[in-house]
Amino acid sequence: MKTSLKRVLCALLVVLAAALPVMAQGAQESASSSSPVEIKIATWTSNPDQLALLGSFVDEFAAKEGVEINATFESITFDEYNTLLSLELQGSEAPDIFWVLETSAPAFIESGLLAPLDEELTEYDPSDFSPKAMELWQKDGVTYAVPFSTSPFFVIYNADLFSAAGIPTPDELAKQGNWNWDTFRQSSKAIKDATGVWGFQTVDGQGYDARVLHNLCPIIRSYGGDAWTNDGEILINSPESVEAVQLFHDMVYDDQSVVPPGDQSNFFAGAAGMTVAQVSRVSNLAESDFAWGVAPMPAGPMGDVPIIGQAGIGAYSRGDNVELAKKLVAYMTNEDCVARMAGIWPPARYSVLQSEDFLTSQPLLTAEQMEMAVGSSIETGRVLPSHVMYPQIEVESRIVWDRLWNADANVQEVLDAVAGVYANYIK
């Protein structure tokens, strides 16, 4: 293992060890001070509109509580988020509130880094949250974070490139009952052959590293495989998983229709025919110069298996303002705030999900598109695999996944090696 990766892994092991007893100063002391309360909030978005929305929640909460708050938003890039956040939580610059990836939720809960929120949530009707959506963020009946985004993945396509290639769009194929991974592959290759433009770009262009499971799990699960199961069975090297990964590998290296590793071609700039995304990415198309549409994820032998990307928000259990931070988290996930976030981050609250306003909350999508891409999948979709040791699993397995991204890679051998990493942690 490279030295830098060893350092990262060691840091993660330290921060996710059993929590040390640390006395946190309460918010009452901070609130009584004559100076404003400093609250630091860590996210992986740098979108100014999204940060402004979150900032408005803080302002409203401060007015409600009668306290002055100076909120600082820290934007950490997605591919470095877990690593840098974990390092910050060891030092003096730790955020008071932070976003949590679904894959790392068990690790942060087990480590004691997240403060319990049930008392604070009672003011805002916690029964309104979907129990299915809350499962990952609770342990032994205690809520440690609240999912502010429960967002299915779907396909966005460049309709102009499909027209130039003379082939039906994914939406048309879906309506015909013929939208599957085989036609997905054929469409991608047809676009590349006819136009010279890549047929497909992986999720945020990170499908070979930070989002390797976001990229591969939809294919793997629709073929009947998985990374691992909740009861500890490792399936990443099963015949079904190998067949699915082989299909994607062939698209990259045999068909040469997928934006390859290291290439920065961007779907949202018109440089690919399709990508997989969530509703928060649709805003990138507000000023696009090409026609586009959306479609469900392609089906496999097991049908269409929706993948839910979930993100939670929690309060740092050892922060200087932990009591105030817990109240702020509860406020930011109340019905009103969730409704205003719905067009960016689909909610876990029934009252918002079941409203007509939700289906019209994203101005770039019709109500029909919103229902197809988001509404119908939230209750039936599955989150990515998670584990209490996920940060370590991610660091070690990414080194092995790197072996897959060359033309001569033996898919079975690579997935056997990935399974070996998983087996070290998943019991």
Secondary structure, DSSP 8 states (H G I E B T S, - for coil): --HHHHHHHHHHHHHTSS--------HHHHHHSSS-EEEEEEES---HHHHHHHHHHHHHHHHHHT--EEEEEEE--GGGHHHHHHHHTTSTT--SEEEEEGGGHHHHHHTT-B---HHHHGGG-GGGB-HHHHGGGEETTEE--EEEEEEE-EEEEEHHHHHHHT---HHHHHHTT--BHHHHHHHHHHHHHHHSSEEEE-GGG-TTTTTHHHHHHHHHHHTT--SB-TTS-B-TTSHHHHHHHHHHHHIIIII--B--TT----GGGT-EEEEEE-GGGGGGGTT-SS-EEEE---BBTTB---EEEEEEEEEBTT-TTHHHHHHHHHHHTSHHHHHHHTTTS--SBHHHHTSHHHHTSSTTS-HHHHIIIIIHHHTT-EE----TTHHHHHHHHHHHHGGGSSTT--HHHHHHHHHHHHHHH--
